[in-house]
Amino acid sequence: MATVDLSARETAIALLAAGMTSNDVGTAVGVSGRTVRRWREDPTFREQVEAGRREILHETVAALTSAVRKAVTTLETALTDPAATIRVKAAGDLLRSLPALADHANVEARLAD
């Protein structure tokens, strides 16, 4: 069995976590797609890929949370706009965001598990 540079496996883990296929990962790291599929059978390798996916999800949720805070601040400012139509639209937008907020809380709870 050939020895593969550890960094190739680490790169493969990151690329798989990001959603690339085994064949594409193999091409990127200089091994066959079949080799990548064999790596994926290793429980430790699989766990590292899953940990990478969780980290990507965590970073994505953090970025979305930051953007949502900015959006809420913008809507809060619009709530005090002199034009009633803008206030009503801003209030409606805030209320419609509540289900997404609940979904976000559920994702955070699953990440904590």
A tleap script that builds the chain and sets N, CA, C and O, in Angstrom:
source leaprc.protein.ff14SB
mol = sequence {
  NMET ALA THR VAL ASP LEU SER ALA ARG GLU
  THR ALA ILE ALA LEU LEU ALA ALA GLY MET
  THR SER ASN ASP VAL GLY THR ALA VAL GLY
  VAL SER GLY ARG THR VAL ARG ARG TRP ARG
  GLU ASP PRO THR PHE ARG GLU GLN VAL GLU
  ALA GLY ARG ARG GLU ILE LEU HIE GLU THR
  VAL ALA ALA LEU THR SER ALA VAL ARG LYS
  ALA VAL THR THR LEU GLU THR ALA LEU THR
  ASP PRO ALA ALA THR ILE ARG VAL LYS ALA
  ALA GLY ASP LEU LEU ARG SER LEU PRO ALA
  LEU ALA ASP HIE ALA ASN VAL GLU ALA ARG
  LEU ALA CASP
}
set mol.1.N position { 0.851 -1.179 0.000 }
set mol.1.CA position { 0.000 0.000 0.000 }
set mol.1.C position { 0.895 1.241 0.000 }
set mol.1.O position { 1.847 1.324 0.776 }
set mol.2.N position { 0.592 2.188 -0.858 }
set mol.2.CA position { 1.399 3.400 -0.979 }
set mol.2.C position { 1.149 4.324 0.205 }
set mol.2.O position { 0.055 4.359 0.767 }
set mol.3.N position { 2.181 5.066 0.569 }
set mol.3.CA position { 2.052 6.051 1.634 }
set mol.3.C position { 1.603 7.367 1.024 }
set mol.3.O position { 2.164 7.819 0.027 }
set mol.4.N position { 0.603 7.973 1.616 }
set mol.4.CA position { 0.087 9.253 1.131 }
set mol.4.C position { 0.479 10.326 2.130 }
set mol.4.O position { 0.359 10.142 3.341 }
set mol.5.N position { 0.944 11.438 1.609 }
set mol.5.CA position { 1.316 12.586 2.444 }
set mol.5.C position { 0.143 12.938 3.359 }
set mol.5.O position { -0.993 13.058 2.900 }
set mol.6.N position { 0.420 13.102 4.650 }
set mol.6.CA position { -0.623 13.429 5.621 }
set mol.6.C position { -1.382 14.680 5.212 }
set mol.6.O position { -2.594 14.761 5.413 }
set mol.7.N position { -0.689 15.651 4.643 }
set mol.7.CA position { -1.381 16.879 4.253 }
set mol.7.C position { -2.407 16.618 3.156 }
set mol.7.O position { -3.392 17.350 3.054 }
set mol.8.N position { -2.197 15.583 2.327 }
set mol.8.CA position { -3.185 15.235 1.304 }
set mol.8.C position { -4.474 14.768 1.977 }
set mol.8.O position { -5.571 15.134 1.556 }
set mol.9.N position { -4.334 13.964 3.017 }
set mol.9.CA position { -5.526 13.507 3.752 }
set mol.9.C position { -6.214 14.681 4.448 }
set mol.9.O position { -7.441 14.783 4.445 }
set mol.10.N position { -5.415 15.564 5.041 }
set mol.10.CA position { -5.997 16.734 5.710 }
set mol.10.C position { -6.720 17.631 4.711 }
set mol.10.O position { -7.800 18.149 4.997 }
set mol.11.N position { -6.117 17.809 3.538 }
set mol.11.CA position { -6.761 18.607 2.492 }
set mol.11.C position { -8.042 17.924 2.039 }
set mol.11.O position { -9.062 18.578 1.823 }
set mol.12.N position { -7.982 16.601 1.897 }
set mol.12.CA position { -9.171 15.846 1.493 }
set mol.12.C position { -10.292 16.021 2.514 }
set mol.12.O position { -11.455 16.176 2.139 }
set mol.13.N position { -9.955 15.998 3.778 }
set mol.13.CA position { -10.962 16.193 4.835 }
set mol.13.C position { -11.644 17.542 4.669 }
set mol.13.O position { -12.870 17.635 4.722 }
set mol.14.N position { -10.849 18.584 4.470 }
set mol.14.CA position { -11.416 19.932 4.317 }
set mol.14.C position { -12.294 20.025 3.073 }
set mol.14.O position { -13.362 20.636 3.112 }
set mol.15.N position { -11.854 19.425 1.975 }
set mol.15.CA position { -12.623 19.502 0.727 }
set mol.15.C position { -13.913 18.693 0.817 }
set mol.15.O position { -14.954 19.128 0.325 }
set mol.16.N position { -13.849 17.521 1.442 }
set mol.16.CA position { -15.067 16.724 1.624 }
set mol.16.C position { -16.049 17.446 2.540 }
set mol.16.O position { -17.255 17.445 2.294 }
set mol.17.N position { -15.528 18.058 3.591 }
set mol.17.CA position { -16.392 18.808 4.514 }
set mol.17.C position { -17.083 19.952 3.787 }
set mol.17.O position { -18.212 20.315 4.117 }
set mol.18.N position { -16.398 20.517 2.795 }
set mol.18.CA position { -16.967 21.627 2.031 }
set mol.18.C position { -17.945 21.151 0.961 }
set mol.18.O position { -18.571 21.969 0.288 }
set mol.19.N position { -18.084 19.828 0.797 }
set mol.19.CA position { -19.097 19.302 -0.107 }
set mol.19.C position { -18.604 18.763 -1.434 }
set mol.19.O position { -19.419 18.410 -2.285 }
set mol.20.N position { -17.301 18.688 -1.639 }
set mol.20.CA position { -16.784 18.151 -2.897 }
set mol.20.C position { -16.984 16.639 -2.956 }
set mol.20.O position { -17.064 15.974 -1.923 }
set mol.21.N position { -17.062 16.105 -4.170 }
set mol.21.CA position { -17.200 14.663 -4.357 }
set mol.21.C position { -15.857 13.975 -4.149 }
set mol.21.O position { -14.804 14.611 -4.198 }
set mol.22.N position { -15.909 12.678 -3.918 }
set mol.22.CA position { -14.681 11.902 -3.731 }
set mol.22.C position { -13.778 11.995 -4.956 }
set mol.22.O position { -12.562 12.133 -4.822 }
set mol.23.N position { -14.365 11.920 -6.151 }
set mol.23.CA position { -13.558 12.005 -7.367 }
set mol.23.C position { -12.886 13.367 -7.495 }
set mol.23.O position { -11.704 13.447 -7.830 }
set mol.24.N position { -13.633 14.437 -7.232 }
set mol.24.CA position { -13.054 15.780 -7.321 }
set mol.24.C position { -11.975 15.990 -6.264 }
set mol.24.O position { -10.954 16.625 -6.526 }
set mol.25.N position { -12.207 15.457 -5.077 }
set mol.25.CA position { -11.206 15.568 -4.009 }
set mol.25.C position { -9.944 14.809 -4.411 }
set mol.25.O position { -8.829 15.300 -4.235 }
set mol.26.N position { -10.131 13.611 -4.950 }
set mol.26.CA position { -8.979 12.826 -5.390 }
set mol.26.C position { -8.137 13.577 -6.403 }
set mol.26.O position { -6.910 13.610 -6.302 }
set mol.27.N position { -8.796 14.176 -7.374 }
set mol.27.CA position { -8.083 14.969 -8.376 }
set mol.27.C position { -7.334 16.119 -7.716 }
set mol.27.O position { -6.189 16.404 -8.067 }
set mol.28.N position { -7.976 16.775 -6.767 }
set mol.28.CA position { -7.371 17.940 -6.110 }
set mol.28.C position { -6.138 17.575 -5.282 }
set mol.28.O position { -5.193 18.358 -5.196 }
set mol.29.N position { -6.148 16.387 -4.674 }
set mol.29.CA position { -5.026 16.018 -3.794 }
set mol.29.C position { -4.062 15.026 -4.440 }
set mol.29.O position { -3.073 14.631 -3.823 }
set mol.30.N position { -4.345 14.623 -5.679 }
set mol.30.CA position { -3.417 13.759 -6.403 }
set mol.30.C position { -3.550 12.278 -6.139 }
set mol.30.O position { -2.579 11.533 -6.268 }
set mol.31.N position { -4.749 11.839 -5.768 }
set mol.31.CA position { -5.015 10.409 -5.606 }
set mol.31.C position { -6.289 10.082 -6.377 }
set mol.31.O position { -6.966 10.977 -6.883 }
set mol.32.N position { -6.606 8.802 -6.462 }
set mol.32.CA position { -7.828 8.419 -7.172 }
set mol.32.C position { -9.056 8.649 -6.290 }
set mol.32.O position { -8.961 8.716 -5.065 }
set mol.33.N position { -10.197 8.766 -6.940 }
set mol.33.CA position { -11.450 8.863 -6.201 }
set mol.33.C position { -11.669 7.627 -5.351 }
set mol.33.O position { -12.249 7.703 -4.267 }
set mol.34.N position { -11.201 6.480 -5.846 }
set mol.34.CA position { -11.335 5.230 -5.091 }
set mol.34.C position { -10.552 5.307 -3.777 }
set mol.34.O position { -11.019 4.830 -2.743 }
set mol.35.N position { -9.369 5.906 -3.824 }
set mol.35.CA position { -8.576 6.075 -2.600 }
set mol.35.C position { -9.330 6.942 -1.600 }
set mol.35.O position { -9.367 6.637 -0.408 }
set mol.36.N position { -9.922 8.011 -2.085 }
set mol.36.CA position { -10.687 8.892 -1.192 }
set mol.36.C position { -11.860 8.125 -0.590 }
set mol.36.O position { -12.152 8.269 0.597 }
set mol.37.N position { -12.531 7.311 -1.402 }
set mol.37.CA position { -13.656 6.523 -0.871 }
set mol.37.C position { -13.168 5.540 0.200 }
set mol.37.O position { -13.864 5.305 1.187 }
set mol.38.N position { -11.978 4.969 0.006 }
set mol.38.CA position { -11.405 4.083 1.042 }
set mol.38.C position { -11.125 4.866 2.312 }
set mol.38.O position { -11.410 4.392 3.412 }
set mol.39.N position { -10.565 6.072 2.168 }
set mol.39.CA position { -10.313 6.913 3.343 }
set mol.39.C position { -11.607 7.163 4.096 }
set mol.39.O position { -11.638 7.167 5.327 }
set mol.40.N position { -12.674 7.371 3.337 }
set mol.40.CA position { -13.969 7.689 3.957 }
set mol.40.C position { -14.524 6.524 4.769 }
set mol.40.O position { -15.399 6.723 5.612 }
set mol.41.N position { -14.035 5.324 4.532 }
set mol.41.CA position { -14.471 4.156 5.303 }
set mol.41.C position { -13.840 4.133 6.694 }
set mol.41.O position { -14.330 3.442 7.587 }
set mol.42.N position { -12.766 4.877 6.878 }
set mol.42.CA position { -12.072 4.937 8.167 }
set mol.42.C position { -12.885 5.804 9.133 }
set mol.42.O position { -13.123 6.978 8.846 }
set mol.43.N position { -13.316 5.249 10.275 }
set mol.43.CA position { -14.145 6.011 11.214 }
set mol.43.C position { -13.504 7.322 11.680 }
set mol.43.O position { -14.200 8.326 11.836 }
set mol.44.N position { -12.198 7.323 11.901 }
set mol.44.CA position { -11.522 8.553 12.341 }
set mol.44.C position { -11.572 9.610 11.241 }
set mol.44.O position { -11.836 10.782 11.509 }
set mol.45.N position { -11.321 9.197 10.021 }
set mol.45.CA position { -11.373 10.114 8.875 }
set mol.45.C position { -12.789 10.675 8.736 }
set mol.45.O position { -12.980 11.879 8.560 }
set mol.46.N position { -13.779 9.777 8.820 }
set mol.46.CA position { -15.189 10.200 8.710 }
set mol.46.C position { -15.539 11.220 9.778 }
set mol.46.O position { -16.209 12.213 9.497 }
set mol.47.N position { -15.086 10.980 11.006 }
set mol.47.CA position { -15.377 11.911 12.099 }
set mol.47.C position { -14.721 13.262 11.846 }
set mol.47.O position { -15.300 14.302 12.161 }
set mol.48.N position { -13.528 13.252 11.284 }
set mol.48.CA position { -12.857 14.520 10.976 }
set mol.48.C position { -13.613 15.292 9.894 }
set mol.48.O position { -13.710 16.518 9.954 }
set mol.49.N position { -14.143 14.574 8.912 }
set mol.49.CA position { -14.955 15.233 7.874 }
set mol.49.C position { -16.207 15.827 8.514 }
set mol.49.O position { -16.569 16.970 8.235 }
set mol.50.N position { -16.864 15.053 9.368 }
set mol.50.CA position { -18.078 15.552 10.032 }
set mol.50.C position { -17.764 16.748 10.927 }
set mol.50.O position { -18.541 17.701 10.985 }
set mol.51.N position { -16.636 16.703 11.621 }
set mol.51.CA position { -16.241 17.842 12.459 }
set mol.51.C position { -16.020 19.077 11.590 }
set mol.51.O position { -16.382 20.187 11.978 }
set mol.52.N position { -15.432 18.883 10.426 }
set mol.52.CA position { -15.248 19.996 9.493 }
set mol.52.C position { -16.570 20.562 9.022 }
set mol.52.O position { -16.725 21.777 8.906 }
set mol.53.N position { -17.525 19.685 8.750 }
set mol.53.CA position { -18.863 20.142 8.334 }
set mol.53.C position { -19.546 20.925 9.450 }
set mol.53.O position { -20.182 21.951 9.207 }
set mol.54.N position { -19.406 20.426 10.675 }
set mol.54.CA position { -20.001 21.147 11.804 }
set mol.54.C position { -19.377 22.532 11.957 }
set mol.54.O position { -20.075 23.503 12.246 }
set mol.55.N position { -18.074 22.617 11.764 }
set mol.55.CA position { -17.385 23.908 11.872 }
set mol.55.C position { -17.858 24.869 10.780 }
set mol.55.O position { -18.084 26.051 11.041 }
set mol.56.N position { -18.005 24.358 9.563 }
set mol.56.CA position { -18.505 25.197 8.465 }
set mol.56.C position { -19.911 25.685 8.793 }
set mol.56.O position { -20.225 26.858 8.592 }
set mol.57.N position { -20.757 24.789 9.295 }
set mol.57.CA position { -22.120 25.179 9.653 }
set mol.57.C position { -22.102 26.222 10.764 }
set mol.57.O position { -22.850 27.198 10.717 }
set mol.58.N position { -21.252 26.015 11.758 }
set mol.58.CA position { -21.149 26.970 12.866 }
set mol.58.C position { -20.721 28.348 12.355 }
set mol.58.O position { -21.294 29.363 12.749 }
set mol.59.N position { -19.722 28.381 11.483 }
set mol.59.CA position { -19.256 29.657 10.923 }
set mol.59.C position { -20.343 30.324 10.088 }
set mol.59.O position { -20.498 31.545 10.120 }
set mol.60.N position { -21.095 29.518 9.342 }
set mol.60.CA position { -22.173 30.059 8.516 }
set mol.60.C position { -23.269 30.653 9.384 }
set mol.60.O position { -23.769 31.743 9.102 }
set mol.61.N position { -23.643 29.939 10.438 }
set mol.61.CA position { -24.667 30.444 11.352 }
set mol.61.C position { -24.193 31.739 12.016 }
set mol.61.O position { -24.978 32.671 12.189 }
set mol.62.N position { -22.926 31.798 12.385 }
set mol.62.CA position { -22.393 33.021 13.003 }
set mol.62.C position { -22.461 34.195 12.029 }
set mol.62.O position { -22.829 35.303 12.420 }
set mol.63.N position { -22.111 33.962 10.769 }
set mol.63.CA position { -22.167 35.031 9.767 }
set mol.63.C position { -23.606 35.479 9.534 }
set mol.63.O position { -23.881 36.673 9.420 }
set mol.64.N position { -24.525 34.510 9.465 }
set mol.64.CA position { -25.942 34.858 9.283 }
set mol.64.C position { -26.477 35.620 10.488 }
set mol.64.O position { -27.256 36.560 10.333 }
set mol.65.N position { -26.066 35.224 11.676 }
set mol.65.CA position { -26.505 35.915 12.885 }
set mol.65.C position { -26.065 37.370 12.853 }
set mol.65.O position { -26.833 38.265 13.204 }
set mol.66.N position { -24.848 37.601 12.439 }
set mol.66.CA position { -24.346 38.970 12.335 }
set mol.66.C position { -25.158 39.773 11.322 }
set mol.66.O position { -25.515 40.924 11.573 }
set mol.67.N position { -25.445 39.159 10.182 }
set mol.67.CA position { -26.225 39.850 9.150 }
set mol.67.C position { -27.650 40.127 9.627 }
set mol.67.O position { -28.213 41.184 9.344 }
set mol.68.N position { -28.224 39.170 10.350 }
set mol.68.CA position { -29.587 39.357 10.864 }
set mol.68.C position { -29.620 40.509 11.861 }
set mol.68.O position { -30.559 41.305 11.861 }
set mol.69.N position { -28.611 40.599 12.700 }
set mol.69.CA position { -28.561 41.719 13.661 }
set mol.69.C position { -28.564 43.055 12.928 }
set mol.69.O position { -29.268 43.983 13.326 }
set mol.70.N position { -27.776 43.154 11.856 }
set mol.70.CA position { -27.738 44.389 11.071 }
set mol.70.C position { -29.098 44.663 10.429 }
set mol.70.O position { -29.558 45.804 10.391 }
set mol.71.N position { -29.734 43.604 9.926 }
set mol.71.CA position { -31.043 43.769 9.297 }
set mol.71.C position { -32.079 44.232 10.314 }
set mol.71.O position { -32.900 45.099 10.015 }
set mol.72.N position { -32.045 43.659 11.511 }
set mol.72.CA position { -32.992 44.061 12.557 }
set mol.72.C position { -32.762 45.517 12.944 }
set mol.72.O position { -33.720 46.266 13.138 }
set mol.73.N position { -31.514 45.918 13.055 }
set mol.73.CA position { -31.212 47.319 13.367 }
set mol.73.C position { -31.775 48.237 12.287 }
set mol.73.O position { -32.337 49.288 12.592 }
set mol.74.N position { -31.625 47.844 11.039 }
set mol.74.CA position { -32.169 48.629 9.927 }
set mol.74.C position { -33.685 48.718 10.029 }
set mol.74.O position { -34.264 49.789 9.848 }
set mol.75.N position { -34.331 47.584 10.322 }
set mol.75.CA position { -35.790 47.586 10.451 }
set mol.75.C position { -36.236 48.402 11.658 }
set mol.75.O position { -37.253 49.094 11.596 }
set mol.76.N position { -35.489 48.329 12.750 }
set mol.76.CA position { -35.834 49.140 13.926 }
set mol.76.C position { -35.782 50.627 13.585 }
set mol.76.O position { -36.631 51.400 14.028 }
set mol.77.N position { -34.802 51.016 12.813 }
set mol.77.CA position { -34.707 52.411 12.377 }
set mol.77.C position { -35.908 52.770 11.507 }
set mol.77.O position { -36.471 53.858 11.631 }
set mol.78.N position { -36.296 51.850 10.627 }
set mol.78.CA position { -37.439 52.101 9.744 }
set mol.78.C position { -38.740 52.214 10.530 }
set mol.78.O position { -39.672 52.890 10.094 }
set mol.79.N position { -38.810 51.554 11.689 }
set mol.79.CA position { -40.027 51.627 12.507 }
set mol.79.C position { -40.318 53.052 12.976 }
set mol.79.O position { -41.462 53.385 13.285 }
set mol.80.N position { -39.309 53.869 13.026 }
set mol.80.CA position { -39.508 55.256 13.476 }
set mol.80.C position { -39.592 56.236 12.302 }
set mol.80.O position { -39.619 57.451 12.500 }
set mol.81.N position { -39.634 55.702 11.093 }
set mol.81.CA position { -39.732 56.561 9.910 }
set mol.81.C position { -41.058 57.319 9.947 }
set mol.81.O position { -42.075 56.761 10.358 }
set mol.82.N position { -41.058 58.587 9.523 }
set mol.82.CA position { -42.297 59.374 9.547 }
set mol.82.C position { -43.407 58.787 8.665 }
set mol.82.O position { -44.588 58.983 8.954 }
set mol.83.N position { -43.049 58.083 7.615 }
set mol.83.CA position { -44.074 57.527 6.722 }
set mol.83.C position { -44.645 56.244 7.331 }
set mol.83.O position { -43.909 55.303 7.628 }
set mol.84.N position { -45.957 56.223 7.510 }
set mol.84.CA position { -46.624 55.075 8.135 }
set mol.84.C position { -46.422 53.799 7.323 }
set mol.84.O position { -46.266 52.725 7.902 }
set mol.85.N position { -46.422 53.895 6.000 }
set mol.85.CA position { -46.275 52.687 5.185 }
set mol.85.C position { -44.922 52.018 5.428 }
set mol.85.O position { -44.827 50.791 5.436 }
set mol.86.N position { -43.897 52.808 5.621 }
set mol.86.CA position { -42.575 52.238 5.893 }
set mol.86.C position { -42.564 51.594 7.277 }
set mol.86.O position { -41.977 50.526 7.447 }
set mol.87.N position { -43.195 52.213 8.260 }
set mol.87.CA position { -43.261 51.636 9.609 }
set mol.87.C position { -44.008 50.308 9.586 }
set mol.87.O position { -43.572 49.333 10.198 }
set mol.88.N position { -45.132 50.275 8.878 }
set mol.88.CA position { -45.933 49.048 8.812 }
set mol.88.C position { -45.141 47.938 8.120 }
set mol.88.O position { -45.139 46.796 8.581 }
set mol.89.N position { -44.473 48.269 7.021 }
set mol.89.CA position { -43.680 47.263 6.316 }
set mol.89.C position { -42.555 46.745 7.214 }
set mol.89.O position { -42.316 45.539 7.267 }
set mol.90.N position { -41.870 47.635 7.914 }
set mol.90.CA position { -40.780 47.221 8.798 }
set mol.90.C position { -41.298 46.315 9.910 }
set mol.90.O position { -40.669 45.308 10.234 }
set mol.91.N position { -42.428 46.664 10.490 }
set mol.91.CA position { -43.010 45.841 11.556 }
set mol.91.C position { -43.380 44.459 11.017 }
set mol.91.O position { -43.109 43.443 11.656 }
set mol.92.N position { -43.996 44.432 9.844 }
set mol.92.CA position { -44.357 43.150 9.228 }
set mol.92.C position { -43.134 42.296 8.935 }
set mol.92.O position { -43.139 41.088 9.173 }
set mol.93.N position { -42.087 42.930 8.418 }
set mol.93.CA position { -40.854 42.192 8.137 }
set mol.93.C position { -40.273 41.581 9.410 }
set mol.93.O position { -39.814 40.439 9.403 }
set mol.94.N position { -40.295 42.336 10.490 }
set mol.94.CA position { -39.797 41.806 11.766 }
set mol.94.C position { -40.632 40.615 12.234 }
set mol.94.O position { -40.085 39.603 12.672 }
set mol.95.N position { -41.944 40.737 12.141 }
set mol.95.CA position { -42.815 39.647 12.586 }
set mol.95.C position { -42.639 38.397 11.724 }
set mol.95.O position { -42.666 37.278 12.236 }
set mol.96.N position { -42.461 38.586 10.429 }
set mol.96.CA position { -42.269 37.434 9.539 }
set mol.96.C position { -40.937 36.729 9.796 }
set mol.96.O position { -40.770 35.570 9.417 }
set mol.97.N position { -40.005 37.406 10.426 }
set mol.97.CA position { -38.701 36.791 10.685 }
set mol.97.C position { -38.720 35.863 11.899 }
set mol.97.O position { -37.763 35.120 12.118 }
set mol.98.N position { -39.783 35.895 12.684 }
set mol.98.CA position { -39.822 35.083 13.906 }
set mol.98.C position { -39.689 33.581 13.657 }
set mol.98.O position { -38.941 32.927 14.383 }
set mol.99.N position { -40.383 32.992 12.656 }
set mol.99.CA position { -40.188 31.547 12.430 }
set mol.99.C position { -38.733 31.195 12.094 }
set mol.99.O position { -38.225 30.163 12.530 }
set mol.100.N position { -38.075 32.051 11.325 }
set mol.100.CA position { -36.669 31.794 10.998 }
set mol.100.C position { -35.807 31.862 12.252 }
set mol.100.O position { -34.830 31.124 12.381 }
set mol.101.N position { -36.166 32.736 13.163 }
set mol.101.CA position { -35.428 32.843 14.420 }
set mol.101.C position { -35.561 31.550 15.223 }
set mol.101.O position { -34.593 31.079 15.821 }
set mol.102.N position { -36.757 30.985 15.233 }
set mol.102.CA position { -36.974 29.714 15.929 }
set mol.102.C position { -36.153 28.602 15.273 }
set mol.102.O position { -35.559 27.776 15.965 }
set mol.103.N position { -36.120 28.583 13.934 }
set mol.103.CA position { -35.309 27.590 13.227 }
set mol.103.C position { -33.838 27.747 13.586 }
set mol.103.O position { -33.128 26.762 13.791 }
set mol.104.N position { -33.398 28.973 13.658 }
set mol.104.CA position { -32.003 29.263 14.014 }
set mol.104.C position { -31.693 28.724 15.413 }
set mol.104.O position { -30.634 28.136 15.634 }
set mol.105.N position { -32.601 28.921 16.337 }
set mol.105.CA position { -32.401 28.423 17.701 }
set mol.105.C position { -32.309 26.899 17.700 }
set mol.105.O position { -31.519 26.323 18.448 }
set mol.106.N position { -33.117 26.244 16.861 }
set mol.106.CA position { -33.064 24.785 16.763 }
set mol.106.C position { -31.726 24.313 16.210 }
set mol.106.O position { -31.169 23.327 16.693 }
set mol.107.N position { -31.203 25.010 15.202 }
set mol.107.CA position { -29.901 24.655 14.638 }
set mol.107.C position { -28.820 24.807 15.699 }
set mol.107.O position { -27.958 23.940 15.842 }
set mol.108.N position { -28.865 25.897 16.436 }
set mol.108.CA position { -27.878 26.118 17.502 }
set mol.108.C position { -27.952 25.003 18.542 }
set mol.108.O position { -26.920 24.540 19.029 }
set mol.109.N position { -29.160 24.573 18.882 }
set mol.109.CA position { -29.316 23.503 19.870 }
set mol.109.C position { -28.736 22.196 19.342 }
set mol.109.O position { -28.090 21.456 20.085 }
set mol.110.N position { -28.965 21.909 18.057 }
set mol.110.CA position { -28.409 20.685 17.469 }
set mol.110.C position { -26.892 20.741 17.422 }
set mol.110.O position { -26.224 19.731 17.641 }
set mol.111.N position { -26.340 21.926 17.133 }
set mol.111.CA position { -24.884 22.070 17.105 }
set mol.111.C position { -24.283 21.841 18.484 }
set mol.111.O position { -23.177 21.314 18.605 }
set mol.112.N position { -25.003 22.232 19.510 }
set mol.112.CA position { -24.503 22.078 20.878 }
set mol.112.C position { -24.474 20.613 21.304 }
set mol.112.O position { -23.694 20.231 22.176 }
set mol.113.N position { -25.331 19.791 20.683 }
set mol.113.CA position { -25.389 18.361 21.046 }
set mol.113.C position { -24.210 17.597 20.583 }
set mol.113.O position { -24.126 16.391 20.817 }
savepdb mol mol.pdb
quit
